[in-house]
């Protein structure tokens, strides 16, 4: 079964907790702190594999969860880091964050990898907090939570040329003639239910052609799953319109071309503006010549290649014409820079990692960095609380609260934890 879209929830591994421990051995009555750090949580990594053609293996896996790191131990033993969870997907898979709708990664090469959800780092053991002022710290950190996100996986077939057109115009027959592909061919509509790929040889040059399932009016809005199939044309460098010049189904080639162009434009302006070539199929039939003449009168500026998939007439000219066009085209990225998560994060990296709002008499702090810091702190001692407050101060929270009018005794909330603001100590 061909599956080209999957939604998943990802939970990367939590970091292992740091250990609070003191050296206790014979003849060492006052051993110092020796609690080790926790291990790193497992990342969730997606890897492209040229041997896969579908996302069906992920269709029923709604949740992917990596293992957590091991807890630190005494004698300064660091906990073991968890194994990364590697998910193998076909080449051409795009991974989007459902919350932001930004592209996390676009896997277009064999073995290309991307860390989509990062595992949490291990918490520090109490040995890491020993200093000249504090020789016996009792505090240690909890492991950092693993990154959680919901993602959409979309498969965009990697093809140089996309064959588009109404059902039964001969796309499958044509790809079977110009390549080694063996699609299902029959004389009824919608024989092709999933895209077929074929490698075409033109001398020493080769390229990939995709036979896309037939489009109909309303495809851009999802009629007949047309929007799903148009997605696979988005990576194509050339859009090849296959027209049935014999009009065996009592269609009109002039109107057919107009409808398909309108559907492509409604779906994606960039796809609409890509180079195109008109393939006049079934030219072995006498009636096709008159229809071709009428088509050229309606679209005099369009380049047309006359072929017959049945007799193979004109197919060699088509193969080398596509080769020439492809050699002249530059590489084009599928996504604009403002659609990429890395770019957006880079642009806004200088913004403060938190926001301050006021709800009634409560100052509310939010932001992933603050919330992560909170989750990693054990509030079981004054020492841990002071360390947490010190980190907030270094982030600039103190200064911002003061400038906004916070006063001693005001309540400050992060998630479901509330603290009392003190200008001198906080």
CORNORWO-V73425 format. One record per residue. N is the residue number from 0. PSI is psi in whole degrees, -180 to 180 (999 if undefined). BURIAL is I if it has 9 or more other C-alpha atoms within 8 Angstrom, else O. Layout:
N,PSI,BURIAL ; N,PSI,BURIAL
This chain:
0,136,O ; 1,115,O ; 2,124,I ; 3,12,I ; 4,129,I ; 5,138,I ; 6,136,I ; 7,149,I ; 8,130,I ; 9,134,I ; 10,107,I ; 11,163,I ; 12,142,I ; 13,145,I ; 14,149,I ; 15,149,I ; 16,145,I ; 17,160,I ; 18,138,I ; 19,113,I ; 20,152,I ; 21,143,I ; 22,122,I ; 23,96,O ; 24,161,O ; 25,135,O ; 26,6,O ; 27,75,O ; 28,-27,O ; 29,53,O ; 30,146,I ; 31,-178,I ; 32,136,I ; 33,28,I ; 34,127,I ; 35,166,I ; 36,156,I ; 37,160,I ; 38,160,I ; 39,139,I ; 40,157,I ; 41,137,I ; 42,160,I ; 43,114,I ; 44,135,I ; 45,133,I ; 46,133,I ; 47,142,I ; 48,123,I ; 49,-14,I ; 50,-10,O ; 51,149,O ; 52,-5,O ; 53,160,I ; 54,19,I ; 55,-31,I ; 56,-21,O ; 57,-1,O ; 58,-39,I ; 59,10,O ; 60,90,O ; 61,-25,I ; 62,130,O ; 63,126,I ; 64,127,I ; 65,161,I ; 66,153,I ; 67,156,I ; 68,160,I ; 69,151,I ; 70,146,I ; 71,162,I ; 72,171,I ; 73,172,I ; 74,31,I ; 75,35,I ; 76,120,I ; 77,136,I ; 78,153,I ; 79,140,I ; 80,148,I ; 81,154,I ; 82,143,I ; 83,146,I ; 84,113,I ; 85,124,O ; 86,122,O ; 87,130,O ; 88,164,I ; 89,155,I ; 90,138,I ; 91,4,I ; 92,128,I ; 93,135,I ; 94,121,I ; 95,145,I ; 96,123,I ; 97,-26,I ; 98,-43,O ; 99,-16,O ; 100,22,O ; 101,151,I ; 102,117,I ; 103,-46,I ; 104,157,I ; 105,104,I ; 106,104,I ; 107,3,I ; 108,149,O ; 109,134,O ; 110,2,O ; 111,137,I ; 112,156,I ; 113,130,I ; 114,111,I ; 115,-35,I ; 116,123,I ; 117,135,I ; 118,153,I ; 119,151,I ; 120,156,I ; 121,146,I ; 122,152,I ; 123,140,I ; 124,169,I ; 125,-19,I ; 126,-28,I ; 127,-16,O ; 128,6,I ; 129,135,I ; 130,178,O ; 131,-31,O ; 132,-25,O ; 133,97,O ; 134,-17,I ; 135,68,O ; 136,138,I ; 137,-5,O ; 138,148,I ; 139,164,I ; 140,149,I ; 141,158,I ; 142,148,I ; 143,135,I ; 144,146,I ; 145,154,I ; 146,136,I ; 147,135,I ; 148,152,I ; 149,132,I ; 150,158,I ; 151,125,I ; 152,124,I ; 153,129,I ; 154,119,I ; 155,112,I ; 156,138,I ; 157,97,I ; 158,146,I ; 159,-34,I ; 160,133,I ; 161,124,I ; 162,118,I ; 163,157,I ; 164,175,I ; 165,162,I ; 166,146,I ; 167,25,I ; 168,-7,I ; 169,21,I ; 170,-46,I ; 171,-40,I ; 172,-39,I ; 173,-45,I ; 174,-29,I ; 175,-24,I ; 176,-41,I ; 177,-8,I ; 178,-176,I ; 179,6,I ; 180,145,I ; 181,71,O ; 182,162,I ; 183,129,O ; 184,129,O ; 185,166,O ; 186,41,O ; 187,159,O ; 188,150,O ; 189,37,I ; 190,-42,I ; 191,114,I ; 192,-11,O ; 193,154,O ; 194,145,I ; 195,139,I ; 196,140,I ; 197,139,I ; 198,125,I ; 199,133,I ; 200,128,I ; 201,85,I ; 202,-126,O ; 203,-4,O ; 204,141,O ; 205,152,I ; 206,166,I ; 207,133,I ; 208,137,I ; 209,126,I ; 210,107,I ; 211,144,I ; 212,150,I ; 213,137,I ; 214,153,I ; 215,171,I ; 216,130,O ; 217,4,I ; 218,-38,I ; 219,-20,I ; 220,7,O ; 221,0,I ; 222,127,I ; 223,24,O ; 224,22,O ; 225,-35,I ; 226,-32,I ; 227,-40,O ; 228,-34,I ; 229,-29,I ; 230,-39,O ; 231,-18,I ; 232,-14,I ; 233,-31,I ; 234,-15,I ; 235,142,I ; 236,-29,I ; 237,133,I ; 238,119,I ; 239,109,I ; 240,117,I ; 241,121,I ; 242,139,I ; 243,95,I ; 244,-16,I ; 245,-16,I ; 246,48,I ; 247,-22,O ; 248,23,O ; 249,34,O ; 250,175,O ; 251,119,O ; 252,-35,I ; 253,-46,I ; 254,-38,O ; 255,-47,I ; 256,-42,I ; 257,-43,O ; 258,-47,I ; 259,-42,I ; 260,-41,I ; 261,-39,O ; 262,-41,I ; 263,-42,I ; 264,-41,I ; 265,-30,O ; 266,-48,I ; 267,116,O ; 268,-37,I ; 269,-40,O ; 270,-38,I ; 271,-34,I ; 272,3,O ; 273,155,I ; 274,144,O ; 275,159,O ; 276,137,I ; 277,126,I ; 278,111,I ; 279,103,I ; 280,163,I ; 281,37,I ; 282,0,I ; 283,-12,I ; 284,141,O ; 285,-39,O ; 286,-21,O ; 287,-32,I ; 288,-42,I ; 289,-40,O ; 290,-37,I ; 291,-42,I ; 292,-44,O ; 293,-38,I ; 294,-45,I ; 295,-31,I ; 296,-34,O ; 297,-33,O ; 298,72,O ; 299,-21,O ; 300,-3,O ; 301,135,O ; 302,130,O ; 303,133,O ; 304,125,I ; 305,126,I ; 306,168,I ; 307,111,I ; 308,-27,I ; 309,-42,O ; 310,-4,O ; 311,8,I ; 312,131,I ; 313,-7,I ; 314,-33,I ; 315,-43,O ; 316,-39,O ; 317,-46,I ; 318,-47,I ; 319,-27,I ; 320,-43,O ; 321,-39,O ; 322,-47,I ; 323,-43,O ; 324,-43,O ; 325,-38,I ; 326,-25,O ; 327,-9,O ; 328,138,O ; 329,163,O ; 330,136,O ; 331,133,O ; 332,144,O ; 333,-32,O ; 334,145,O ; 335,157,O ; 336,-34,O ; 337,-2,O ; 338,-7,I ; 339,133,I ; 340,-43,I ; 341,-41,O ; 342,-45,I ; 343,-42,I ; 344,-37,O ; 345,-42,O ; 346,-34,O ; 347,16,O ; 348,-21,O ; 349,-5,O ; 350,153,O ; 351,141,O ; 352,23,O ; 353,163,I ; 354,146,O ; 355,123,I ; 356,165,O ; 357,125,O ; 358,102,O ; 359,-120,O ; 360,13,O ; 361,130,I ; 362,122,I ; 363,120,I ; 364,132,I ; 365,160,I ; 366,141,I ; 367,-37,O ; 368,-44,O ; 369,-44,I ; 370,-36,I ; 371,-44,I ; 372,-41,I ; 373,-45,I ; 374,-21,I ; 375,-1,I ; 376,130,I ; 377,112,I ; 378,54,O ; 379,7,O ; 380,157,I ; 381,-34,O ; 382,-44,O ; 383,-41,I ; 384,-41,I ; 385,-37,I ; 386,-40,O ; 387,-44,I ; 388,-36,I ; 389,-39,I ; 390,-41,O ; 391,-40,I ; 392,-42,I ; 393,-31,O ; 394,-15,O ; 395,7,O ; 396,-42,I ; 397,-52,I ; 398,-40,O ; 399,-41,O ; 400,-42,I ; 401,-43,I ; 402,-25,O ; 403,-6,O ; 404,15,O ; 405,142,I ; 406,160,I ; 407,133,O ; 408,-12,O ; 409,151,I ; 410,132,I ; 411,130,I ; 412,135,I ; 413,119,I ; 414,-122,O ; 415,15,O ; 416,134,O ; 417,141,O ; 418,161,O ; 419,126,I ; 420,127,I ; 421,118,I ; 422,-34,I ; 423,-32,O ; 424,-26,O ; 425,999,I
